[in-house]
């Protein structure tokens, strides 16, 4: 249990380092992340699949614990989930999921 918590804290710490990287800063300015109310509205109107479906798609590619999830709008108007995953090996990964159908769209 202590080792698992240590891995999570280490992964989050590393994740913060990735968040400060220049390529992520450019991606963050290109995407506009939705508020909680906007997220609920997008799911309710069918513009986005529920987060559980996006997490399932991510888990098929990278098994692990989702430690952060954001629903964001791309510059072209499409919605994507940005998921930060902490696998058992401790290496933080980020995955982009197409919010319209829950398919993996790539990595940020």
Secondary structure as UniProt FT lines:
FT   HELIX           2..19
FT   HELIX           22..30
FT   STRAND          32..33
FT   HELIX           36..44
FT   TURN            45..46
FT   HELIX           51..61
FT   STRAND          65..73
FT   TURN            75..76
FT   STRAND          79..86
FT   TURN            88..89
FT   STRAND          92..98
FT   TURN            99..101
FT   STRAND          104..106
//
